[in-house]
Structures are given as C-alpha cells and as structure tokens.
Amino acid sequence: MNPRADQRAQELNILKLALAAFAVRLDAFEARMKRRLTVTKPEPSELSSPDIGLAKPIAEPTKNTLSD
C-alpha cells in the first residue's frame, strides 16, 4: 500500500475507535438518566410547562416619521 492509503486506514481506525468510545459513554449516560428518572418519578401534577413569561416581548412596529 502507498503511504496515503496507510494514513487513511489509520485515520479510519481512529474514527471507529472514537465512535465506539462515544457509544459506550452514551449508553452509560442513558443508564444514569433512566435510573435517576425511576428513583425520582415525579407526579404528573409536579411537571410544569416552561415559564413563557421570560420570553422577550415582541416590539410593536414604530411609526414611520419620514413620511409625515
């Protein structure tokens, strides 16, 4: 094989390893979140909607003073 093909094969192996490591970390994270949800189990009445009062109000259009 030529050096360029060897370099690409090595890069592909590194990417495969990184993807596998990410999959393991994602599985661990999902397991922690699932365990946390089963421990806390909030009642449906405790679940609240996001506070929309924090949203920025829409500015009213200003009057065009150049046409007057």
N, C-alpha and C positions, 0 to 999 in steps of 0.2 A: 504494500500500500504506500501511497505517497504521503508526505508529512501533513498535507492539508486534510486528507481523509482521516488520518490518525487523530488530528486535532479536533475534527468534527465529531468523531466517535467518542473521544474523551469528553467533549462538551455535552454530548447526548447522555452519556452515563452520569455526569454530574447533575444534569437536569432531572433525570429519572430518580436519582437519589434524593434530590431536593423535594420532588413531588411526593415520594414515599414518606419522607420525614414530615411533610405538611399533612399528609393523610393521617398519620399517627397522631399528630398534635390535635388535629380537628376531631378525631374520634375521642381523644381524652377530654377535650373541651366539651363536646356534646354529652359525654357521660357525666361530667361535673354539673352541667346545666340541668340535665334530666334528674339527677339526684337532688339538686337544690329545689327544683320545682316539686318533687314528690315530698320533700321534707316540709316545705312551707305551705303548699296547697292553699292559696288564697281563695276565700269565698267569692263567688261572682259579684256579690254586693260590694266587696272591697276593691274590685277592679274599677279604675276610674278612667275617664277619657282624658286626653291631653288638654291642658289649660290653653284654650284658644284666646284667652284674654291677653296673653303675652305676645300675640301676633301684632305686627306693625299695622296700624290703621292705614287704609288706602287714602292717599291725599286727594282732596277734591280738586277738580280742574280749576286753574286760575283764570281770571278774566283777561282776555287779550286787550292790553292797554294801547297797543299800536293802532288798532282800527278805530278808536274813538276820536 
